[in-house]
Amino acid sequence: TIVQLAAYVREVFGAQFTRRFVHAFTICGSFVRCYLFDRAGVSISERINIRKNHRTEELFIRILQSYASMDPTQLGFD
């Protein structure tokens, strides 16, 4: 999954030369993982089980809300 995701991010960087970084996340079953790619590499979050308890469900909702409400600078545009 990470290799395929990295290939998509490489396409984004190739098409958007002023892009400084790209946010991404994967959902596999009840597990979520967040990624932050920049031109030097990637930072990966811990795997989050969104069905583990109420706190992790709230964390997942906050993650989605954060991605949806980012401005262009927070999305990596220069």
C-alpha positions as CSV (number, residue, x, y, z in Angstrom):
1,T,0.0,0.0,0.0
2,I,2.7,2.5,0.9
3,V,4.5,1.9,-2.4
4,Q,1.3,2.6,-4.4
5,L,0.5,5.6,-2.2
6,A,4.1,6.9,-2.8
7,A,3.6,6.6,-6.5
8,Y,0.5,8.7,-6.4
9,V,2.2,11.3,-4.3
10,R,5.1,11.4,-6.8
11,E,2.6,12.2,-9.5
12,V,1.2,15.0,-7.5
13,F,4.7,16.5,-6.9
14,G,5.4,16.1,-10.6
15,A,2.3,18.0,-11.6
16,Q,2.4,20.6,-8.9
17,F,5.9,22.0,-8.8
18,T,5.2,24.5,-6.0
19,R,3.8,21.8,-3.7
20,R,5.9,21.4,-0.5
21,F,4.2,18.4,1.0
22,V,1.2,16.1,0.5
23,H,-1.1,14.7,3.2
24,A,-2.5,11.2,2.8
25,F,-4.2,8.5,4.8
26,T,-5.2,4.9,4.4
27,I,-8.1,3.0,5.9
28,C,-7.9,-0.8,6.0
29,G,-10.7,-2.5,7.9
30,S,-10.9,-0.7,11.2
31,F,-7.3,0.7,11.0
32,V,-6.3,4.2,9.9
33,R,-2.8,5.5,9.3
34,C,-1.8,9.1,8.4
35,Y,1.1,10.0,6.1
36,L,2.9,13.3,5.5
37,F,5.0,13.2,2.3
38,D,7.5,15.9,1.5
39,R,10.2,15.9,-1.2
40,A,12.7,14.2,1.1
41,G,10.6,11.4,2.4
42,V,7.5,10.5,4.5
43,S,6.4,10.6,8.1
44,I,4.0,7.9,9.1
45,S,1.6,7.9,12.1
46,E,1.0,5.0,14.4
47,R,-1.8,2.6,13.3
48,I,-5.0,3.7,14.9
49,N,-7.8,1.1,15.5
50,I,-10.9,3.3,15.2
51,R,-13.2,0.6,16.7
52,K,-11.0,0.1,19.8
53,N,-12.9,2.5,22.0
54,H,-14.8,5.8,22.0
55,R,-11.7,7.9,22.1
56,T,-10.2,6.5,19.0
57,E,-13.5,6.9,17.1
58,E,-13.4,10.6,18.1
59,L,-9.8,10.9,17.0
60,F,-10.8,9.5,13.6
61,I,-13.5,12.1,13.2
62,R,-11.2,14.9,14.2
63,I,-8.6,13.7,11.7
64,L,-11.2,13.8,8.9
65,Q,-12.5,17.2,10.0
66,S,-8.9,18.5,10.0
67,Y,-8.2,17.3,6.5
68,A,-11.5,18.8,5.3
69,S,-10.9,22.2,6.8
70,M,-7.3,22.8,5.8
71,D,-6.4,25.9,3.9
72,P,-4.0,25.8,0.9
73,T,-0.9,26.5,3.0
74,Q,-1.7,23.7,5.4
75,L,-2.3,21.4,2.3
76,G,1.3,22.0,1.2
77,F,0.9,24.7,-1.4
78,D,3.6,27.4,-1.4
